[in-house]
Amino acid sequence: MNLILILSSVFLNAMAQVFLKLWTWKLILKESYFDTIISILTNYFLIWGLSFYVISVVIWIYVLSKVEVSYAYPFLSLWFIIVSFLWFFLLGESMNMYKILWIIFIVFWVILIYKFS
């Protein structure tokens, strides 16, 4: 159950980053300061991104209360992998050989820690 919560928190955090990135693309500055603030606060990408982030943090705090930090924290590195793939498939950002090698290294490292913790 703890592993499911850890992975859920990491995935939600990655989704938050994608939505916040999409929000920056939709950010439009208006002529008046008030209109700009309303535009920012009513953008659904920002709302979803912050919602995913808050849920992720709440789950993460619960996880930290249940497992050792040395077990939980390596899973945060999976965030890089999830975000890289989400940005590649959803946003069309580049994926080069160096990123792929880092992803393989991170997955191997997390598996080792999971197996021997």
CORVENWO-V528896 format. One record per pair of residues at least 6 apart in sequence whose C-alpha atoms are under 7 Angstrom apart, sorted by the first residue. I is the first residue (numbers start at 0). J is the second residue. D is the distance in whole Angstrom. If there is no record, write none. Layout:
# CORVENWO-V528896
{{I & J & D} {I & J & D}}
This chain:
# CORVENWO-V528896
{{1 & 62 & 7} {4 & 58 & 7} {4 & 62 & 7} {5 & 59 & 7} {5 & 62 & 7} {8 & 55 & 4} {8 & 58 & 6} {8 & 59 & 6} {9 & 55 & 7} {9 & 75 & 6} {9 & 78 & 6} {10 & 78 & 7} {10 & 81 & 7} {11 & 51 & 5} {11 & 52 & 7} {11 & 55 & 5} {12 & 51 & 6} {12 & 52 & 5} {12 & 55 & 6} {13 & 78 & 6} {13 & 81 & 6} {13 & 82 & 5} {14 & 51 & 7} {15 & 48 & 4} {15 & 49 & 6} {15 & 51 & 5} {15 & 52 & 5} {16 & 48 & 7} {17 & 86 & 7} {18 & 44 & 5} {18 & 45 & 7} {18 & 47 & 7} {18 & 48 & 5} {19 & 44 & 6} {19 & 45 & 6} {19 & 48 & 5} {21 & 44 & 6} {22 & 44 & 5} {22 & 45 & 6} {26 & 39 & 7} {28 & 35 & 5} {29 & 35 & 5} {70 & 116 & 6} {73 & 109 & 6} {74 & 109 & 6} {76 & 105 & 7} {80 & 102 & 6} {86 & 92 & 6} {87 & 93 & 6} {87 & 94 & 7}}
